[in-house]
């Protein structure tokens, strides 16, 4: 639950910073892409680590 709330706050913060002019569009896009890739990698690593426990 905390991951969802903190992820939402980060996205809202990025949108706010972009609207205020503190952050340009390329940097915001880069941060969002890196965050999504890290989340996907973490999910896959967790799945792979649990896979051995399911079948052994």
MDAnalysis code that builds the backbone (N, CA, C; Angstrom):
import MDAnalysis as mda
import numpy as np

u = mda.Universe.empty(168, n_residues=56, atom_resindex=np.repeat(np.arange(56), 3), trajectory=True)
u.add_TopologyAttr("name", ["N", "CA", "C"] * 56)
u.add_TopologyAttr("resid", np.arange(1, 57))
u.add_TopologyAttr("resname", ["UNK", "UNK", "UNK", "UNK", "UNK", "UNK", "UNK", "UNK", "UNK", "UNK", "UNK", "UNK", "UNK", "UNK", "UNK", "UNK", "UNK", "UNK", "UNK", "UNK", "UNK", "UNK", "UNK", "UNK", "UNK", "UNK", "UNK", "UNK", "UNK", "UNK", "UNK", "UNK", "UNK", "UNK", "UNK", "UNK", "UNK", "UNK", "UNK", "UNK", "UNK", "UNK", "UNK", "UNK", "UNK", "UNK", "UNK", "UNK", "UNK", "UNK", "UNK", "UNK", "UNK", "UNK", "UNK", "UNK"])
u.atoms.positions = np.array([
    [0.828, -1.198, 0.000],
    [0.000, 0.000, 0.000],
    [0.871, 1.261, 0.000],
    [1.952, 1.213, 0.770],
    [2.832, 2.386, 0.835],
    [3.539, 2.625, -0.503],
    [3.838, 1.546, -1.240],
    [4.488, 1.714, -2.537],
    [3.570, 2.441, -3.508],
    [2.294, 2.108, -3.467],
    [1.334, 2.744, -4.374],
    [1.187, 4.222, -4.035],
    [1.090, 4.521, -2.754],
    [0.944, 5.918, -2.333],
    [2.197, 6.721, -2.668],
    [3.375, 6.161, -2.378],
    [4.611, 6.901, -2.661],
    [4.832, 7.048, -4.161],
    [4.486, 6.026, -4.942],
    [4.603, 6.146, -6.396],
    [3.692, 7.218, -6.949],
    [2.479, 7.282, -6.439],
    [1.546, 8.331, -6.857],
    [2.035, 9.715, -6.482],
    [2.609, 9.843, -5.291],
    [3.132, 11.141, -4.866],
    [4.313, 11.574, -5.724],
    [5.147, 10.618, -6.128],
    [6.274, 10.958, -7.003],
    [5.764, 11.452, -8.353],
    [4.758, 10.765, -8.915],
    [4.220, 11.203, -10.199],
    [3.544, 12.565, -10.098],
    [2.831, 12.806, -9.012],
    [2.199, 14.113, -8.807],
    [3.268, 15.193, -8.637],
    [4.321, 14.859, -7.897],
    [5.427, 15.802, -7.717],
    [6.123, 16.133, -9.027],
    [6.316, 15.121, -9.869],
    [6.920, 15.372, -11.180],
    [6.035, 16.265, -12.043],
    [4.739, 16.011, -12.033],
    [3.822, 16.845, -12.813],
    [3.818, 18.283, -12.294],
    [3.849, 18.452, -10.978],
    [3.871, 19.791, -10.379],
    [5.164, 20.528, -10.743],
    [6.295, 19.823, -10.642],
    [7.585, 20.443, -10.963],
    [7.670, 20.793, -12.449],
    [7.086, 19.967, -13.282],
    [7.100, 20.258, -14.719],
    [6.238, 21.477, -15.041],
    [5.089, 21.594, -14.388],
    [4.212, 22.748, -14.626],
    [4.817, 24.042, -14.111],
    [5.586, 23.973, -13.027],
    [6.213, 25.170, -12.462],
    [7.462, 25.585, -13.229],
    [7.952, 24.711, -14.104],
    [9.142, 25.038, -14.871],
    [10.430, 24.609, -14.198],
    [10.362, 23.875, -13.111],
    [11.558, 23.421, -12.403],
    [12.221, 22.247, -13.122],
    [11.456, 21.558, -13.939],
    [11.911, 20.336, -14.584],
    [11.429, 20.349, -16.020],
    [12.313, 20.042, -16.954],
    [11.860, 19.992, -18.344],
    [11.255, 18.623, -18.664],
    [10.619, 18.549, -19.814],
    [9.852, 17.359, -20.170],
    [10.738, 16.133, -20.350],
    [11.947, 16.295, -20.894],
    [12.834, 15.150, -21.104],
    [13.289, 14.544, -19.787],
    [13.605, 15.378, -18.803],
    [14.042, 14.861, -17.504],
    [12.908, 14.129, -16.797],
    [11.710, 14.676, -16.874],
    [10.563, 14.024, -16.247],
    [10.286, 12.679, -16.922],
    [10.370, 12.646, -18.236],
    [10.162, 11.400, -18.963],
    [11.229, 10.376, -18.611],
    [12.480, 10.822, -18.464],
    [13.571, 9.926, -18.091],
    [13.336, 9.320, -16.710],
    [12.943, 10.144, -15.750],
    [12.701, 9.660, -14.386],
    [11.560, 8.643, -14.366],
    [10.492, 8.920, -15.103],
    [9.355, 8.001, -15.147],
    [9.752, 6.682, -15.801],
    [10.507, 6.738, -16.898],
    [10.933, 5.516, -17.578],
    [11.860, 4.675, -16.715],
    [12.809, 5.309, -16.041],
    [13.716, 4.566, -15.158],
    [12.940, 3.940, -14.004],
    [11.993, 4.665, -13.463],
    [11.175, 4.120, -12.377],
    [10.349, 2.926, -12.813],
    [9.768, 3.006, -13.998],
    [8.981, 1.876, -14.493],
    [9.864, 0.667, -14.766],
    [11.035, 0.887, -15.347],
    [11.946, -0.218, -15.626],
    [12.435, -0.859, -14.333],
    [12.722, -0.054, -13.332],
    [13.156, -0.608, -12.046],
    [12.041, -1.417, -11.398],
    [10.814, -0.947, -11.498],
    [9.688, -1.685, -10.937],
    [9.458, -3.007, -11.645],
    [9.580, -3.011, -12.956],
    [9.423, -4.250, -13.713],
    [10.527, -5.229, -13.361],
    [11.763, -4.751, -13.285],
    [12.887, -5.630, -12.931],
    [12.727, -6.196, -11.526],
    [12.305, -5.377, -10.591],
    [12.106, -5.860, -9.222],
    [10.996, -6.907, -9.177],
    [9.923, -6.674, -9.917],
    [8.839, -7.654, -9.970],
    [9.281, -8.974, -10.572],
    [10.068, -8.921, -11.648],
    [10.568, -10.147, -12.262],
    [11.531, -10.890, -11.348],
    [12.402, -10.158, -10.682],
    [13.326, -10.810, -9.747],
    [12.577, -11.471, -8.599],
    [11.550, -10.812, -8.087],
    [10.751, -11.400, -7.024],
    [10.035, -12.651, -7.515],
    [9.482, -12.584, -8.730],
    [8.793, -13.735, -9.302],
    [9.749, -14.913, -9.490],
    [10.949, -14.644, -9.993],
    [11.920, -15.712, -10.211],
    [12.346, -16.321, -8.882],
    [12.528, -15.493, -7.855],
    [12.932, -16.035, -6.560],
    [11.809, -16.874, -5.922],
    [10.564, -16.502, -6.156],
    [9.438, -17.279, -5.611],
    [9.138, -18.518, -6.435],
    [9.565, -18.539, -7.689],
    [9.288, -19.655, -8.573],
    [9.925, -20.950, -8.078],
    [11.143, -20.848, -7.551],
    [11.807, -22.050, -7.057],
    [11.084, -22.607, -5.817],
    [10.520, -21.737, -5.017],
    [9.796, -22.186, -3.835],
    [8.462, -22.848, -4.205],
    [7.879, -22.447, -5.319],
    [6.595, -23.006, -5.729],
    [6.740, -24.442, -6.221],
    [7.848, -24.722, -6.897],
    [7.984, -26.019, -7.532],
    [8.943, -26.976, -6.839],
    [9.628, -26.528, -5.816],
    [10.549, -27.435, -5.115],
    [10.042, -27.812, -3.747],
])
